[in-house]
């Protein structure tokens, strides 16, 4: 897996865990760390959104692609 995809996937997982905490405990770590509606909060959300777009390419790749290249 490409390094960019690994970074993007890591950030998406962190974002998903944050949303899980919002759903289960009504705690948003991003707003706790950076404040509600702050520039940093918006940057974090934008970066995670961009990572989601980058990771859509993973849906188009065959699952066994890495096995054939080793």
N, C-alpha and C positions, 0 to 999 in steps of 0.2 A: 504494500500500500504506500502510495506517495506521501511524503512528509506533510504536504499541505493538507491532504485529506485527513491525516492523523490529527493534526492540530485542529482542523475544523470539526472533526468528529468529537474530539475531547471537549471543545467549547460547547457543542450541541448537547453533549451528555450533562455538562455542568448546568446549562440552561434548563434542560429537562428536569434535573434534580431540583433546581430552584422552583420551577412550576409545580413540581410535586409537593414541595414544602408549602407553597401558596395554597394548593388545593387541600392538603391535609391539616395544616397547622395555621393557615392564614399568616405566614411569615415569608416575606420577600427579602432575601439576603442582599439583593442588588440595591434596593432602596434603603435597607438598613446600613449598608456600607457607604453608599454615595449620596443618599438623600433622595427625597421624592422630587421628581421632575427636574433633577439637576442635569447639567451638561454631561457629566460623567456617566450618569445612569442612562441617558439617551445614547451615549457612545457605546456602552456595554451592550445595550439591546440591539443597536445597529450592527455591531460586530457579530453577535450571535446570529442575527438575521442573514448577514452575508455568508456566514459559515453554513447556514442551512441551504442557501442557494448553491454554494460550492459543492456541498455534499449530495445534491440531487444527481450529480454525475455518477455517483456510486450506484445509483439505482439502475443505470444503463449498462454497467459493467457486468460481465458474467461472473458468477461467484467463484468459479474455478480458474479464473484468469491467472492468478499468481502461481498456482500449482504448475502450470505449463511452462512458466518462465524460469523455474528453478532447476 
